[in-house]
């Protein structure tokens, strides 16, 4: 696909996302997005075949239908895996030699939102330049739609989800597990999302003693006071049932991330998982380059704990695709985000996979015979505050004097004894202010000052 320096307008850090039924996720635009993808695929191969999957949102079915229709109209064959995790589609795209994989999901967003994620045939998320190529084709189709009428959409014509596709993904995950997990007792929160389609069968196949909650999706309860967005709910359940579970794990809506709870009901986020896995791989001489890739949002405490174990931490921009790019560039085999995306490049995985992460964590606990809390006992988390500020437009912060003044004042106050990250969300109309410092009061005050400056200048 062609390269270009033009800024993307539809694609964010994780595909195209928005409110279902509103542009760019209308009956018309979802059809055209898929048709545009089909046109791009046809430029490189004569008979493309695409695998599609979806999460449990109420809108996922009709969006999947429209995407399937758009792909078919451009000459692509389409096969559906039905409800499946995002990494499940990434795996199938690569393992079954599809031209591309498409996931209908808005991940951790509310049920009213949805999205379209696209994977290349190699199982990796599209580079920014390739997303831009598809965008240009989408806008060309939008301009030309009066000359090429768009069909209204067939009713009740949804492609049936093929069970053998989901089974292939489950079998691959099961094959990655080399440790006896039969003594592991775990509480699993499926976020009423895509994990409900694979997690129960997978954990049974691995002989894990698993109990499930938030595993009854109704189209509107995905991520609702459950899942990786609310890990405290899982942690509280583990604590209330003291002694019944060795640990807990909770996924987000499309299960590409996982957050954990130790047996005492303390939340263990992506930073804790990176420390745990890095030390395990390092102790067995398997951590290539003694390097881990995280993002600008990972806590200073992780960096210090890794350093004590002789492991270097590199930081990438927020977004698991950017973590992956840095891993590929440096040769690192482990990377991830504080939010729970963890990427393993010591096997066949190509993206963050919550189910795979859960298996890897359980393997370490089972193999070492140590509780999760003991394995990361020295991870001192610096007080961190993240404030989200709704914005009406994403003006570069460098162009707003009042915001720059607030940022510079905070940097002077920290004087090297903390961290400050101010950025826009890649998936929502939000500015995110992250401050870490040794004092909770300092952290809170600096974050509030910057958030106030952003709200006054750009707030919605």
DOGU-476361 format. One line per 2 residues: number of its first residue (from 1); for each residue z, y, x of C-alpha. Coordinates in steps of 0.05 Angstrom, whole numbers. Layout:
<recs>
NUM	Z Y X; ...
</recs>
This chain:
<recs>
1	0 0 0; -14 70 23
3	37 114 58; 54 185 37
5	107 237 50; 108 262 -22
7	176 258 -56; 186 203 -108
9	200 228 -178; 214 164 -217
11	243 115 -167; 315 125 -143
13	354 85 -93; 350 24 -138
15	286 26 -178; 270 67 -240
17	330 80 -284; 346 120 -346
19	367 118 -419; 331 62 -456
21	282 92 -505; 275 158 -467
23	224 173 -412; 212 138 -366
25	237 79 -407; 198 88 -472
27	151 37 -504; 93 75 -474
29	120 89 -404; 148 19 -391
31	79 -10 -409; 45 39 -361
33	95 27 -305; 78 -47 -308
35	4 -34 -314; 8 10 -253
37	44 -44 -214; -10 -93 -235
39	-65 -46 -210; -31 -39 -143
41	-22 -115 -136; -95 -127 -153
43	-116 -85 -93; -88 -138 -46
45	-100 -203 -83; -148 -227 -138
47	-99 -264 -184; -28 -237 -177
49	30 -274 -210; 95 -239 -225
51	164 -267 -241; 207 -225 -288
53	281 -228 -306; 331 -187 -345
55	404 -173 -356; 442 -177 -422
57	431 -106 -449; 407 -97 -519
59	345 -62 -494; 327 -111 -438
61	286 -157 -483; 238 -104 -510
63	230 -72 -442; 216 -140 -411
65	164 -152 -466; 130 -86 -452
67	130 -98 -378; 100 -167 -389
69	46 -137 -434; 30 -83 -383
71	24 -133 -326; -19 -180 -368
73	-65 -123 -389; -80 -108 -316
75	-97 -180 -300; -31 -208 -275
77	-1 -274 -296; 72 -268 -316
79	129 -319 -316; 198 -304 -343
81	265 -330 -317; 300 -299 -377
83	371 -274 -364; 382 -280 -289
85	415 -240 -234; 375 -189 -194
87	381 -230 -129; 358 -290 -169
89	291 -256 -180; 288 -235 -107
91	298 -308 -87; 245 -334 -135
93	194 -282 -114; 198 -307 -43
95	212 -381 -53; 159 -392 -107
97	105 -349 -75; 101 -297 -130
99	63 -233 -116; 123 -192 -140
101	188 -198 -178; 212 -150 -232
103	283 -143 -259; 300 -106 -323
105	371 -80 -310; 411 -17 -299
107	462 -54 -256; 530 -21 -265
109	508 33 -314; 529 34 -388
111	492 -10 -438; 452 49 -464
113	417 55 -397; 366 8 -367
115	320 3 -308; 261 -31 -274
117	270 -59 -204; 212 -86 -165
119	213 -136 -107; 154 -152 -62
121	130 -224 -56; 173 -231 6
123	236 -220 -36; 252 -151 -8
125	259 -87 -47; 198 -42 -41
127	197 10 15; 198 82 -9
129	125 91 9; 104 32 -35
131	145 59 -93; 109 125 -85
133	42 90 -89; 62 58 -155
135	87 126 -180; 21 158 -165
137	-14 104 -205; 35 113 -262
139	22 188 -267; -53 176 -264
141	-47 128 -323; -4 177 -361
143	-57 231 -353; -112 183 -374
145	-76 151 -434; -117 189 -486
147	-180 153 -462; -145 86 -457
149	-102 75 -520; -36 39 -509
151	-22 -20 -554; 39 -12 -598
153	71 -77 -573; 74 -147 -602
155	134 -166 -645; 171 -230 -630
157	126 -248 -572; 179 -250 -517
159	164 -298 -461; 214 -355 -462
161	259 -357 -402; 241 -417 -360
163	303 -458 -345; 272 -489 -283
165	267 -421 -250; 341 -408 -259
167	357 -479 -237; 318 -468 -173
169	361 -407 -157; 426 -444 -172
171	404 -503 -129; 389 -456 -71
173	458 -424 -76; 491 -492 -80
175	453 -513 -18; 482 -454 20
177	552 -481 11; 575 -526 68
179	650 -526 55; 691 -566 5
181	712 -516 -49; 746 -565 -96
183	816 -538 -82; 797 -465 -93
185	824 -435 -157; 789 -371 -177
187	787 -323 -236; 716 -298 -249
189	696 -235 -287; 622 -237 -305
191	620 -165 -332; 587 -192 -395
193	524 -188 -354; 472 -231 -319
195	523 -273 -281; 541 -307 -347
197	474 -344 -342; 487 -375 -273
199	559 -369 -249; 591 -423 -293
201	539 -476 -275; 539 -456 -202
203	614 -460 -194; 617 -526 -231
205	564 -553 -183; 607 -530 -124
207	669 -563 -155; 706 -496 -156
209	765 -492 -204; 739 -430 -240
211	765 -394 -301; 720 -342 -333
213	731 -276 -370; 682 -222 -395
215	630 -277 -403; 609 -266 -475
217	554 -214 -475; 534 -181 -541
219	482 -132 -516; 531 -73 -515
221	592 -97 -476; 560 -103 -407
223	604 -68 -356; 650 -44 -412
225	720 -41 -382; 704 -102 -340
227	664 -123 -280; 657 -92 -211
229	661 -22 -241; 733 -38 -264
231	760 -86 -211; 831 -67 -230
233	822 -106 -295; 809 -170 -258
235	864 -155 -207; 914 -144 -264
237	895 -211 -296; 905 -247 -230
239	973 -214 -220; 995 -229 -291
241	979 -303 -281; 1015 -306 -214
243	1007 -372 -177; 948 -396 -219
245	892 -367 -176; 879 -363 -101
247	835 -302 -113; 791 -268 -165
249	719 -243 -163; 683 -194 -209
251	609 -178 -212; 569 -120 -238
253	518 -123 -293; 462 -154 -252
255	509 -190 -203; 481 -162 -139
257	551 -139 -120; 620 -172 -119
259	690 -143 -115; 751 -188 -104
261	825 -191 -118; 874 -227 -73
263	926 -274 -103; 976 -216 -108
265	930 -174 -152; 906 -126 -99
267	833 -105 -102; 789 -123 -42
269	724 -83 -42; 662 -89 0
271	696 -61 62; 747 -117 60
273	692 -169 51; 653 -142 110
275	716 -145 154; 732 -216 130
277	662 -243 141; 649 -206 206
279	712 -235 237; 696 -304 212
281	625 -302 240; 650 -271 305
283	703 -324 315; 648 -377 311
285	601 -339 357; 552 -326 301
287	556 -250 293; 492 -227 326
289	504 -167 371; 576 -163 347
291	550 -112 298; 560 -97 224
293	520 -46 183; 556 -6 129
295	543 61 97; 570 131 102
297	617 114 45; 654 57 81
299	726 74 98; 748 95 168
301	798 38 164; 742 -13 166
303	713 18 228; 780 16 264
305	796 -55 243; 728 -80 266
307	736 -44 332; 801 -80 344
309	762 -145 338; 708 -121 386
311	657 -109 330; 613 -47 326
313	601 -12 259; 535 24 246
315	527 68 185; 465 75 141
317	449 119 81; 479 97 15
319	437 44 -19; 432 -30 -1
321	358 -23 15; 376 27 70
323	430 -19 96; 378 -74 100
325	329 -30 137; 382 -14 190
327	399 -88 196; 327 -106 207
329	319 -51 258; 380 -70 298
331	380 -146 288; 447 -146 253
333	458 -205 205; 515 -175 164
335	516 -110 125; 537 -80 60
337	569 -26 18; 639 -10 -3
339	616 -19 -75; 607 -94 -63
341	534 -103 -42; 537 -151 18
343	474 -175 53; 472 -238 95
345	411 -245 141; 435 -310 174
347	398 -350 121; 344 -338 69
349	376 -282 29; 336 -217 25
351	383 -172 -16; 456 -165 -37
353	478 -225 -79; 545 -226 -113
355	544 -301 -125; 527 -316 -53
357	581 -268 -30; 633 -303 -74
359	614 -370 -44; 619 -344 27
361	688 -313 14; 713 -377 -18
363	687 -418 40; 726 -375 90
365	790 -381 49; 780 -457 42
367	761 -468 115; 817 -427 145
369	871 -447 95; 894 -375 94
371	900 -330 33; 853 -272 26
373	909 -222 37; 927 -252 105
375	855 -251 129; 849 -176 121
377	923 -157 128; 911 -103 181
379	858 -65 143; 891 3 136
381	853 42 84; 852 117 95
383	865 156 31; 796 167 0
385	775 207 -60; 706 206 -91
387	692 260 -143; 629 258 -186
389	601 324 -209; 547 325 -264
391	490 370 -242; 431 401 -278
393	386 396 -217; 389 367 -147
395	381 428 -102; 392 412 -28
397	463 431 -12; 439 468 50
399	405 518 5; 468 538 -33
401	513 584 8; 577 574 -33
403	572 498 -26; 559 503 48
405	620 548 56; 664 498 21
407	637 440 63; 648 478 129
409	719 497 108; 734 424 95
411	705 402 162; 749 453 198
413	810 428 161; 795 355 179
415	782 373 252; 757 302 267
417	815 267 233; 777 246 171
419	708 241 141; 668 281 91
421	605 259 54; 571 302 2
423	508 272 -29; 470 264 -94
425	470 198 -132; 404 162 -126
427	409 135 -198; 445 189 -238
429	447 265 -246; 510 269 -204
431	534 299 -139; 584 255 -103
433	639 284 -59; 675 235 -14
435	734 257 29; 778 214 74
437	839 241 109; 907 217 132
439	942 255 76; 930 242 2
441	945 316 -14; 894 340 38
443	842 291 13; 850 313 -59
445	850 387 -44; 788 386 -1
447	749 343 -51; 768 389 -109
449	747 451 -71; 678 424 -56
451	669 394 -126; 688 462 -156
453	636 497 -113; 582 448 -134
455	602 454 -208; 600 530 -206
457	532 531 -172; 495 471 -201
459	539 441 -256; 508 417 -321
</recs>
